[in-house]
Amino acid sequence: MNNFLLYIDPGTGSMLFSILIGAAATLFFVAKAAWIKLKILLSGKKDGSGVVDASYKTYVIYNEGNQYWNVFKPVTDEFEKRKIPLMYYTSSKTDPIFDQKYEFVTSEYIGEGNTAFAKLNMLSAGFVLMTTPGLQVYQLKRSKSVKHYSHVLHMPNDATTYRLFGLDYFDSVLLTGDYQKDDIRTLEKNRGINSKDLITVGCSYLDVLSEKINSIPAEENHVFTVLVSPSWGEVGVL
């Protein structure tokens, strides 16, 4: 009798597990979307936008983690101020959005990783804003039912420091400053891809940090200040 030993290294096992989870999540959202479309077709109803799709959202934000809340808060505040409906999807159960008392901004936790991507890949929307790069490169794909994808930069440095093709498949990029345009245009020309809309909006989270600074009470007998500024949350602190 022959004995066989099957061994899968941790990296391969993790990849296979990720594929299975992604496939299961995709099948779930495909079935859900098909069921919604079937009900819409049978009822013959349209939503307020005139689109035969009950899941259609005019404006959508996707936040992949709490570290980007400072980027999106000025945006969600402005939507609320202008009374414009906004759908805010997040991959964080503790996203500060859930503590806000918004009336026109709706928030929903959609899971992490492939679970979130499966939902986003089948999104039906007019405009989707995110800080997540790599659209149409790996698991995060362009949905055929989304009219416009926009990436908002959350850094005051070079816009081309992302990994390869990080910004290539977006319809527009919201820039921190005009100085970021030339490098993006150079990449577009060298790669032979369509030119994106490049709009300078500034660095939104600096407004949030400015409010925090102004709220710090003055100290008596102040000697000096030590500024700790990690580049990537607590994991970036030496």
Steps between C-alpha positions, in 0.01 A plus 500: 500500500642837396481802728478853363578824678345821368657825618386853413725782614335785698529748212326271250239400756422862575467575127265205442290597801482858372388377157225283653372785718506740205314253276234436764448873560480566126239229450296642787495853358438374144196307621381797706538743209322261262211463745465879537505554122242226453266662752547839332425358155192317624367809678589738216599767752781756478686676775518877535795528262304346215724193497338156514717391792392522861860471622617807302671772704584839351803564726708237679810514722702192588728516805735207551606594856473743790827670401318663209212646700677836521510505120130432456350691794516843330334340197218330693445819701460695176249250359302526824519880492369509143234236575626270223447124554826308529567128548810434713637144494774405743719200579533599866246401763626788718493765229430841663227551239270292721526761777388783276140623513460534126162522335603489134811280530427129532777269623543124471770251599570267204777281639871492426720385213335278240162523672498877456641481147229254394233754590688794349564310176123475445416851614241706318581870538557827325816615679732297726775665707777307677856522627563139396738476201537210257154512343465236227841356592439231763181404684339845483338531156303767317129427515319530167220675689719785631530811283801667661781391733702767681810462718576758766866539596573503871859616485684823417784324316547350151181349355690227315643324805222238488573152375483438125166601339372634834312794344476393134141381489327780688294759311628784717750573776450765767841653560665660800668759277560597137857371525368141484352535150812481283616158620154347452480642148844355424391153610180526294700593191764229545241230564260612226198524729214751507557831675324530833330806642753652743345738750691673780300497824772522765569258784169459681633345820714808569174685572411234757845517662479879508176477699666260744795735550270793572314293759814419702502710820794728565763373746656692784879513519528336158864415418501313169291263288593155372308412184449128432377454143487134392467443129253214532317501832643335810691241296713781357630620838860401567 
